[in-house]
């Protein structure tokens, strides 16, 4: 049995879909954000280098905690073990941002 849970987080960032693995995720005290801590990346024992994995490693190098807006989150899964991180192009289709509603206003007298 694994001691630490592993989470796969898929989110949209500037017209790209990021798929990352982390040991800790939780709702932030900053309203509307999810916090991701302890990013997990694969070992460098492979001869082939995946450019999208290298991009994410450099993107999150030195990052202690990342705050992701809730409307950018596509999916969060708890998985048995970490996999390969990915970056892909966000294509129009079945995935869209969750609509935000305006705050209620006072009725005018």
BELSUL-V585608 format. One record per helix or strand. SS is the DSSP state (alpha for helix, beta for strand). FROM is the first residue (numbers start at 1). TO is the last residue. Records with the same first field share a line. If there is no record, write none. Layout:
# BELSUL-V585608
SS = FROM-TO ; FROM-TO
This chain:
# BELSUL-V585608
beta = 6-13 ; 16-27 ; 33-40 ; 65-69 ; 73-79 ; 86-89
alpha = 51-59 ; 70-72
